[in-house]
Amino acid sequence: MSTAITAQDAEIQISEAALSGLVKDISIPPRPVVVQQMQEEMGKSDPDMRRIAQIVGQDVGLTVAVLKIVNSPIYGLSRRAESVDQAVGLIGFKQLGILVAALALRGLLKGDGNTLARFYDTSARRAQAMTHMAKLTGLVDVALAQTFGLFCDVGIPLLMHRFPNYVQTLKIANEDRDRSFTAIEQQVHHTDHALVGALMAKTWGLPGSVTLAIRLHHDYEVFLDPKVPVEVVRMISMNIVAEEAIQRYAQVHSNAEWSKGGDYVASILAMDVEEVEEWITQLVEVFAHGLE
């Protein structure tokens, strides 16, 4: 593994002082106005549902995309949403905020179409798995888990766009069972996708626990660091389970990350080894039935 990154190290790395230079160098996309406006309204003590609907309704394309997804089997609603107002009422403003951020992200990332399609598919499955586990265990807030799932690896397409040889680095990092994923990236590119993703999360105003979890999700020494918030540790643990399920669903039988971090999962999630294995099997079955 790499030299341990402490929670304090991570906070310094994603501070405002570190932010500006890397945002310019990596071309981290700025937070869209619609996302900022929604977050501001949702952050109020008494959010105005109509105002939230109005913010989304300013963009016709976004409105169409939101309604298409809300009315798809993903949400399994008993009746159709004919307007954003109805969508807010049916899925809630937190879910709408996550959906809008995810749609905005899709409109900003650049790169090869097939590569981005694989990234979106993996992100959707991770978010599905994180949401499923959060709902059934109650260990992490569902909205936090889902947001982490969607944005966890957002640094990967950003680094692909920045560095022509990043695909080779990615292949090496995915297969190395000794060094940490991010240590390999740092050695080659002097940055890593977890740091870039965390800085983007901070730029976009995502919750601090999500930002920190993104930064630390390949640094499994955090499981031994009492200063790391418990919800961050739990999100990282759930992500290890989700990633193993994604790999098995894709019939990939060798997962380097599971070999590095899998031993920690049971104790962090207060389960035994057999229960963790049952979770992985259950998630593979969930994926087989399509996105919820």
NORCORSUL-V268135 format. One line per field, one symbol per residue. ss: DSSP state (a for helix, b for strand, c for the rest). phi: phi as a letter, one per 40 degrees, with the letter a starting at -180 (. if undefined). burial: + if it has 16 or more other C-alpha atoms within 10 Angstrom, else -. A space follows every 10 residues. Layout:
ss = ???
phi = ???
burial = ???
This chain:
ss = ccccccaaaa aaaccaaaaa aaaaaacccc ccaaaaaaaa aaccccccaa aaaaaaacca aaaaaaaaaa cccccccccc cccaaaaaaa acaaaaaaaa aaaaaaaacc ccaaaaaaaa aaaaaaaaaa aaaaaaaccc caaaaaaaaa accaaaaaaa aacccaaaaa aaaaaccccc aaaaaaaaac ccaaaaaaaa aaaccccaaa aaaaaaccca aaaaccccca aaaaaaaaaa aaaaaaaaac cccccaaaaa aaaaaaaacc ccaaaaaaaa aaaaaaaacc cc
phi = .cccbcccdc cccbcdcccc ccdcccgccc ccdccccccc cccccbdccc ccccccccbc ccdccccccc cccdcfccac ccacdccccc bgcccccccc cccccccbcb icdccccccc cccccccccc cdcccccgcb dccccccddc bdbccccccc ccbdccdccc ccccbccbcc dcccccccbg aacccccccc dcdcgcddcc dccccbcbbc cccbbcccdc cccccccccc cccccccccc gcbbbccccc bcccddcccf bccccccccc cccdcccccg cc
burial = ----+++--+ --++----+- -++--+-++- +--++--++- ++------+- -++-+++--- -++--++--+ +--------- +--+++++-+ --++++++++ ++-++----- -----+--++ -+++++++++ ++++----++ -+++++++++ ++++++++++ +----+--++ --++--+--+ +++++----- ++++++++++ ++++-+--++ ++++++++++ +++----+-- ++++++++++ +++++++++- ----++++-+ ++-+++-++- -----++-++ --++-++--- ++
